[in-house]
Amino acid sequence: MSTQSLSRYSDAELDEFRVLIEEKINKAQSDLELIKSAYMNDGNNGTDDTSPTFKAFEEGSETMSKEANTQLAIRQEKFIRDLKNALIRIENKTYGVCRVTGKLINKERLKLVPHATLSIEAKNMQ
């Protein structure tokens, strides 16, 4: 196996990714708060004074939206965890290195999916 000239991203590049990831974490956390507050306020959708039939219909969609909200919250929490793990990889200077091929993950891919640990090449092998 030949050693690659680019075995890791430079500190300057890692700093750029850190800023990007921290912004994404902040946004993801505020999205999570929105999801959670929507879930908390689900009980009262302002339909108390409308017809009973509409209220009964609301109950069904409310249950569904609570489940959907829970799923959204779980996905959002996983996303935040993945992003925080990416920050740890930046600290360790292993960020952006494919865990299968050991090659650098394309910069454009990392900008779109900053928590990626696989190159497209490795992903296609799965």
C-alpha positions in Angstrom: 0.0 0.0 0.0 1.6 3.3 -1.1 1.5 6.1 1.3 -0.7 9.0 0.1 0.6 12.5 0.1 -2.8 13.5 1.5 -3.4 11.3 4.5 -5.4 14.0 6.4 -6.9 17.4 6.0 -4.8 20.4 7.0 -5.5 22.2 10.3 -6.9 25.2 8.4 -9.3 22.9 6.5 -10.2 21.2 9.8 -11.0 24.6 11.3 -13.3 25.3 8.3 -15.1 22.0 8.9 -15.3 22.7 12.7 -17.1 26.0 12.0 -19.5 24.4 9.6 -20.3 21.5 12.0 -20.8 23.9 15.0 -23.3 25.9 12.9 -25.1 22.7 12.0 -25.2 21.6 15.6 -26.6 24.9 16.7 -29.3 24.7 14.0 -30.1 21.1 14.7 -30.4 21.8 18.5 -32.8 24.7 17.8 -34.8 22.5 15.4 -34.9 19.8 18.1 -36.3 22.4 20.6 -39.0 23.3 18.0 -39.9 19.7 17.6 -40.1 19.1 21.3 -42.2 22.3 22.0 -44.6 21.3 19.1 -44.9 17.9 20.8 -45.6 19.5 24.2 -48.2 22.0 22.8 -49.9 19.3 20.8 -52.6 18.9 23.4 -54.2 22.2 22.5 -54.5 23.1 18.8 -57.2 25.7 19.4 -60.0 23.4 18.3 -61.7 23.3 21.7 -64.6 25.5 20.6 -65.2 23.8 17.3 -67.6 21.0 16.5 -67.2 17.6 18.3 -66.8 15.7 15.0 -63.9 17.8 14.1 -62.5 17.3 17.6 -62.7 13.5 17.2 -61.0 13.8 13.8 -58.3 15.9 15.4 -57.6 13.2 18.1 -56.6 10.7 15.4 -54.3 13.1 13.6 -52.9 14.3 16.9 -51.8 10.8 17.8 -50.2 10.4 14.4 -48.3 13.7 14.7 -47.1 12.8 18.2 -45.6 9.6 16.7 -44.1 11.5 13.7 -42.7 14.2 16.1 -41.1 11.5 18.3 -39.5 9.9 15.2 -38.3 13.4 14.1 -36.9 14.1 17.6 -35.1 10.7 17.6 -33.6 11.3 14.2 -32.6 14.8 15.2 -30.8 13.6 18.3 -28.9 11.0 16.3 -27.9 13.7 13.8 -26.6 15.9 16.7 -24.7 13.0 18.2 -23.1 12.2 14.7 -22.1 15.9 14.3 -20.5 15.9 17.8 -18.6 12.7 17.0 -17.3 14.5 13.9 -16.0 17.3 16.1 -14.1 14.7 18.1 -12.6 13.4 14.9 -11.5 16.9 14.0 -9.8 17.2 17.4 -8.1 13.8 16.8 -7.2 15.0 13.2 -8.9 11.9 11.8 -11.8 13.8 10.4 -12.6 13.3 6.7 -10.7 10.0 6.5 -12.8 7.1 5.1 -12.9 4.4 7.8 -12.9 1.7 5.1 -10.4 2.8 2.4 -8.3 5.1 4.6 -8.5 7.7 1.8 -9.7 11.3 2.2 -13.4 11.8 1.8 -14.2 14.3 -1.0 -14.5 17.8 0.4 -17.8 18.4 -1.4 -19.3 15.3 0.2 -18.2 16.5 3.6 -19.8 19.9 3.0 -23.1 18.2 2.3 -22.7 15.4 4.9 -20.2 16.7 7.4 -20.6 13.7 9.7 -19.7 11.2 6.9 -17.2 8.5 7.8 -17.3 6.7 4.4 -16.1 7.8 1.0 -18.5 7.3 -1.9 -16.3 4.5 -3.0 -16.7 2.7 0.3 -20.4 3.4 0.4 -20.8 1.8 -3.0 -19.1 -1.3 -1.8 -21.7 -1.9 0.9 
